[in-house]
Amino acid sequence: MMARDLPESEQALAPFRAEIDVIDAAIVELLAKRFEVVKHVIAVKRAEGIAALLPERVEDVVEKVMAEAETRGVPPELVEKLWRVLIAWVVAYENERLG
């Protein structure tokens, strides 16, 4: 939908929505890169007999991203929630592949 097709009350939002769309695409691109690394992690875990869930690693990752969020002015509680969902999904994905 083009900006001119929006109700007049929403036209001012159009450039911001377009910017958010670009950012969302960049986030998906980064997730794709992260997912490629996960595939390598699965191979190593399979070869070494390492479990999919490593609770200490989960907490380490969550602490790091929350600290990074705070330095960038992003609510750490949002980042914590997002990463815990992401990690839970990845652990389930790894478990399926590790048998």
C-alpha positions in Angstrom: 0.0 0.0 0.0 1.4 3.3 -1.0 1.3 6.4 1.3 -1.2 8.1 -0.9 -3.6 5.1 -0.5 -3.5 5.5 3.3 -6.2 7.4 5.2 -5.0 11.0 5.7 -4.6 10.4 9.4 -2.0 7.6 8.7 0.0 9.3 5.9 2.4 10.8 8.4 3.3 7.3 9.5 4.2 6.0 6.0 7.9 6.9 6.1 8.3 5.4 9.5 6.6 2.3 8.5 8.8 2.0 5.4 11.9 2.4 7.7 10.6 -0.3 10.1 10.1 -2.6 7.1 13.7 -2.1 6.1 14.9 -2.8 9.7 12.7 -5.9 9.9 14.2 -7.3 6.7 17.7 -6.6 8.2 16.7 -8.4 11.4 15.5 -11.4 9.4 18.8 -11.4 7.5 20.7 -11.5 10.8 18.5 -14.3 12.0 19.4 -16.2 8.9 23.1 -15.8 9.6 22.6 -16.9 13.2 20.6 -19.9 12.0 23.5 -20.9 9.7 25.8 -20.9 12.7 23.3 -23.0 14.6 23.6 -25.7 11.9 27.4 -25.8 12.6 26.7 -26.0 16.3 24.4 -29.0 15.8 27.2 -30.8 13.9 29.7 -30.2 16.7 27.2 -31.1 19.4 26.4 -34.4 17.6 30.1 -35.2 17.1 31.0 -34.4 20.7 27.9 -35.8 22.4 26.9 -32.4 23.8 23.3 -31.8 24.8 21.2 -29.2 23.0 20.4 -27.4 26.2 23.3 -25.9 28.1 21.6 -23.8 30.8 24.8 -21.9 31.8 25.3 -20.9 28.1 21.6 -19.7 27.9 22.1 -17.5 30.9 25.4 -16.2 29.6 23.8 -15.3 26.2 20.8 -13.6 27.9 23.0 -11.6 30.2 25.2 -10.4 27.3 22.3 -9.3 25.1 20.5 -7.6 28.0 23.7 -5.6 28.7 24.1 -4.7 25.0 20.5 -3.6 24.9 20.9 -1.4 27.9 23.9 0.4 26.4 21.9 1.0 23.2 18.7 2.3 25.0 16.7 -0.8 24.3 14.5 -2.1 27.2 16.5 -5.1 28.5 13.3 -6.9 29.6 12.2 -6.9 25.9 15.5 -8.3 24.7 15.4 -10.9 27.5 12.0 -12.1 26.4 12.9 -12.2 22.7 16.1 -14.1 23.3 14.5 -16.6 25.7 11.9 -17.4 23.0 14.6 -17.6 20.3 16.9 -19.8 22.4 14.0 -22.1 23.4 13.1 -22.5 19.7 16.7 -23.2 18.8 17.1 -25.8 21.6 14.0 -27.6 20.4 15.3 -27.5 16.8 18.6 -28.9 18.0 16.9 -31.6 20.0 15.0 -32.7 17.0 18.2 -33.1 15.0 20.3 -34.6 17.8 17.8 -37.3 18.5 
